[in-house]
Amino acid sequence: MTVTPDSHRPWHGVLVATALPLNDDLSIDHGRYAEHCTWLVENGCDGVVPNGSLGEYQVLTPEERASVVETAVAAIGGSRVMPGVAAYGSAEARRWAEQARDAGCGAVMLLPPNAYRADERSVLAHYEEVSQVGVPVVAYNNPIDTKVDLVPELLARLHAGGFIQAVKEFSGDVRRAYRIAELAPDLDLLIGADDVLLELAVAGAKGWVAGYPNALPRASVELYRAAVAGDLDTAGKLYRQLHPLLRWDSRVEFVQAIKLSMDVVGRHGGPVRPPRVPLLPEQEAAVRLATERAVAAGLA
């Protein structure tokens, strides 16, 4: 059963960081993308996050970024769409937030400044600037890739200032969940890496910005719902079955791996844009085997 997103907190539930279907010439297949968004919701997901890292936003033109958001909104409604609005500069990130707002999106997801190792004052100014657009902002903490760490103390300051309403936590340090809850109890914690889903769900996460539901939505949603409900028998079994795939979400080749799994289960994953390159043969074999085992276990 699909749960309609909370109109005030549309980031609750399972929001899929959507992979972007490309044609053989690496142009965007908008028809397939619209169908994919619809299929995800029909299979229990609560919404989508276009223009995230999994959506290869860094290699899209401005026109493509805007059209991807518009395609998702037309397919499933703006309340279910939370675009990534990351950019090198605060002015550009603000423009993307304005585009999302004008398209009817319910929230946006924002990395800290990622052109350099920003200090705390720069991070605060960045989020304050984008928050002025008037659409709720979900922070995205990814210190692995951005080199800027939104530690719990900084998140609490951002929340106290009214600049963010939630955080997608991708540091991998599940202990932070408890510190965030102590310092900013009204700041919603979102699972940001597939391979720590169970740990962060038990710690009180309110949502999951997810990768592997692109290929396995029903089983992934069942896992999330069981975990947040405290049904650890069901969640533990599914987590063990899916973890050989979920851990790819935290690897450099996560886009290629998830797209390959989509191909294996009969969806269109397709190619990636440079500078990404195809998986190595041994990587492809590992992803393919793990996906086939999930299919054989009835998880597709």
N, C-alpha and C positions, 0 to 999 in steps of 0.2 A: 504494500500500500504506500502510495506517495504521500508525504506530509507536505502540505502547502507551507511555504516559507512564512515566518513571522514577518508581517509588513513593517514592523519597527526594527527587527533584527534579521534581515534576509540572509545573513551569513550562517544561520543555524542549520544544522543538518549536513547532508553530503553535497558539497558543491564541487563539481568536477573541473579541474584545470584542464581544459579541453586541448587535445592534440588537434592540429590543423591539417585537414586533408589537402594534399597537393596533387596536381596533375603531373604527368610525366615531364612536362616542361617547367615544373616547379611553380606554376601559377596556382592560385587558390581555387579550389572547387567549392564554390559557395553553396551549390545545391546539396552536395554531400555534407557540408558542415551544418547546414540547417537541419538536414535529416538526422545527423548525429546528435545534435542538441535535443531534438524531439525524442529520439530513441532513448537517450539517457534518462529523461524525465519519465517516459513511459515505463522504464525499468526500475523506478524507485528513487532516482536521484532527485535532489531538491533544487538544483540549479547548476549553472556553469560559470566558469571563470575564464573568459577569453583573454588573449593577449598576456598570458603569463609566460614563464620560461618554457613550459611544455608546449605552448602555442607559438614558440619561435618568434616572439614579438621583436627581438633585437634585429631580425633580418627582414622585417616587413617595412614597406613604405608607409608614410603617413596615411595615404589614401587606403591602403590595405588594412591598417590598424582600425581605422574608422569603419570600414565596410564590414569587418569581422564582427564588431560590436553590433552594428545595425542588423546583420544577419541573425545573430543569436537572439536579439530582442524580438525580431519579427517572428522567429520560430517558436519561442516559448514564453515571451512576455518579459518586460523589463524588470519586474520584481524578482525574477529568477536569475538575473544576469549581474555579475559583479566583476567588471573588467579590471585587469591590471593596468595601472596608469604610470608605471615606472618610466623614468626618463633621467637623462644626465642632469638637467637643470630643473629647478622648482617651477619656473614659468612654463616649461613644456609639460611637466607633470600636471600642473594646474589646468592647462588647456585640454589635456586628455580627460581630466576629471569633469571639466565642463562639457566635453563631448558626450561623455557617459551620462551625465545628468540630463542633457538635452535629449538624448536617445531614450530616456525613461528608466535608466538603471537604478536599482535600489541601493547600491553601495559600490565602492571602488576599493581596490587593493593596492597598497603603495609601499614599495621598497624605500629605504632611506636613500639619500644621495649616493649614487653608485659610480660617479666619475672619479672619486678620490676617497681617501680614508677620512671621512668627515668627523669633526669633533661634535661634542654634545650640543653646543649652541647652534651649529649648522643643522643638525638633525631636527632640533626643536623648531627652528625657523622654517625648514622644509615642510614639515607636517602642518605647521600653522598656516602656511601659505595655501596648501591644497585644501585644508579643512574649510577655508573661507568660501569655497564653491557651494557649500551647503548640502552636499551628499555625504552620507556617513563614510568614514575612512577606516578600513581595516589595515593595520600595519602588517608588513611582511618581514619577519626577521630571518635573514639568510646570511649570517656572518661568513659562511663558507665561501660564497661567491662575491659578496659585496665588500667584505672586509670591514663592515660597520656592524657592530653587535648591539642590538637593542636589548640590553640587559634588563632584568626586572625593574631595577631602580629607574632607568630611563623610560621604560614603558609606563611606569606609574606617573612620571612627570608629564608624559604626553597625554595620558588619559585625564589627569587632573586639569590640564589646560583645555580639555574639550577637543583635542585634535584627533584622537582615535577612539574607536568604540570596541575594537577587538584586535587580536594579533594572531596571525598565522605563524606558528613557532616551528622553525626548521633547524634550530641549532643542534638537535639531537640529544640535548641534555634534558631529560624528562624531569629532573629535580627542579627545574625552573618553574614548573607548573605550580608548585606549592608556594614558592616565593612570590610569584605574580599574584596568586590568590590572596596572600597576606597583605601585599602592598597596594593592590588595586582590585578589591573584591568584585567590583562591577565591570571590570574589563573582561570580555569574553575571550577565552582561550580556544583557538582552533588548531586542530592537528595539522601540521604542515609537512610531515614526512610519513609516507605510507608505512614504513617499517617500525614506527613507534606508536602506531595507532592504539593498540590495546593499552599501553602504559599511560598515554595521555587521556584516553577515554576514562580510565579508572580514576585519573587525577582530576576529572571534572570538565573535560573539554565540552564545548557547546556545538562544535561543528568540525568538519573535516574538509579541507581543501585538498582534493584527492587526485591521484594520478591513475592508478590501475582500474578504477571503474570505467575508464575509456574502453577497456577490453572486457571486463568482467563486472558489470554493474550490479546485477542481482546479488551475487555472492558477496560483493564488497559492501553493499548496503545492509545485507543481513548481518555481516560481521560488525559493522558500525552500530547498528541498532541494538544488537545483543550486548556489545561492550558497554555502551552508555547506560543500558538498562541494568547492568550488573549480572547478566546471564553469562557467567564466565565459562560454564561448560560448553555452551554453543560457541561463544566467541573464541575460547581457547582452541577448540578443534579447528575452526575456520582459519584462525590466525596461523596455526602451524601449517595448514595446507597451502595457504596463500603466501606465506612469508618468502619462499624462494623467488617469487615474483615481486612482492612488495619492496624487497630490499633494493631492487634496481632503481626505485624512485630516488634513492639517495646517492646514485652513482653518476659519474660524468655523462654516461651514455643513456641516461634515462629516457630521453625523447625517442631515440632509436629503438630501445628495448620495448617501450610501451607501444610504439607504432607496429613493431613486429608482432607483438602479442595480439594486437587488433587484427592484423592480417591472418594470423593463425586461427583465430576464432571466427573468421568470416566477415569481419568488418574491413573497412578500408583504412589502413594505417598509412601505407605508401611511403614515399621518399622524404628526406629532410633536405633543408637548404644548407649550402655551405655557410660557414666553414665546417659544419658537422659533416661527418663521413659515415658510411655504413659500418655496422658492427664488424669486428674481427670474426673469422669463422668460428672460433671457440666460444666467443660471446653469443653469437647467433645460435649456436647449437644449444647452449645452456638455456637461453630464453625460450627457444622453441620447445625443448624438452619439458621445462617447467610449465609452460602454457598447455602443452598437450596433456600433461598429467592432471592439470586443473580441469580441463575439458573432460577427461576420462572419469574424474571424480564427480562430475555433474555440476561443476561450479560455473560453467559458461551459460 
